[in-house]
Structures are given as structure tokens and as C-alpha cells.
Amino acid sequence: MTQAEGTPPVGHRPGRVLGWLTASIAAVSVPAVAVLALTGHPDQATAVGVIGGAVATAGGIQITVNIRR
């Protein structure tokens, strides 16, 4: 059985890896901000929060539509 034209093979695509990387950075930044804020480092907590938020926002959501004819 052959694949339909235009449908990429399932596997490690750069978009999938980038999505996991973005989600991981965002997930790690939240507890890091909490720990830094609770230990008396508000400036560093702000910096980590801004970086984590920027990475999460820049990653965004990617939608792929395959149209069959």
C-alpha cells in the first residue's frame, strides 16, 4: 500500500520536536519562577518568567491541513 501524495511519513519531523521543546521549556519555567520568587530572587524570577512566556508564545499552535482530491 502506498501513501497518498502530499502526506509526509509519520516520524520525527522538525515541527514535532520543536513543539515538544517549546512545551518543555514552558513547563520548566513555571516551577522555576515559583522557586526563585520564594527564595528571594524576584529579578531572576521575572527574567525567567519573561523568557518562558516568550518561548511559549513564539511556539504557538501549528495546524496542518491535508486536502485530498
C-alpha positions in Angstrom: 0.0 0.0 0.0 1.4 3.4 -1.0 1.0 6.7 0.8 -1.2 9.4 -0.6 0.6 12.2 -2.4 1.4 15.2 -0.1 1.2 13.2 3.1 4.5 13.1 4.9 5.6 9.9 6.5 5.0 9.6 10.3 8.2 10.0 12.2 10.3 12.7 13.8 9.6 15.9 12.0 11.2 19.1 13.0 7.8 20.7 13.8 7.0 17.9 16.3 10.4 18.2 18.0 10.1 21.9 18.2 6.6 21.6 19.7 7.9 19.3 22.4 10.9 21.6 23.1 8.6 24.6 23.4 6.2 22.8 25.8 9.1 21.6 27.9 10.6 25.0 28.3 7.3 26.5 29.2 6.6 23.7 31.7 10.0 24.1 33.4 9.8 27.9 33.6 6.7 27.9 35.8 8.2 26.0 38.8 11.5 27.8 38.3 9.7 31.2 38.7 8.0 29.9 41.8 11.2 28.7 43.4 13.1 31.8 42.5 10.3 34.0 43.9 10.0 32.1 47.1 13.8 32.1 47.7 14.1 35.9 47.4 15.2 36.4 43.8 12.4 38.5 42.3 14.6 39.9 39.5 15.7 36.5 38.3 12.1 35.2 38.6 10.9 38.0 36.4 13.6 37.2 33.8 12.8 33.5 33.7 9.1 34.2 33.5 9.5 36.6 30.6 11.8 34.1 28.7 9.4 31.2 29.4 6.4 33.2 28.3 8.1 34.4 25.1 9.1 30.9 24.2 5.6 29.6 24.9 4.1 32.4 22.8 6.5 32.1 19.9 5.9 28.3 19.7 2.2 28.9 19.1 -0.1 26.3 17.6 0.6 24.8 14.2 -2.3 23.3 12.2 -1.7 21.2 9.1 -4.5 20.6 6.7 -4.2 17.8 4.0 -6.7 18.2 1.3 -7.5 15.1 -0.8 -8.8 15.4 -4.3 
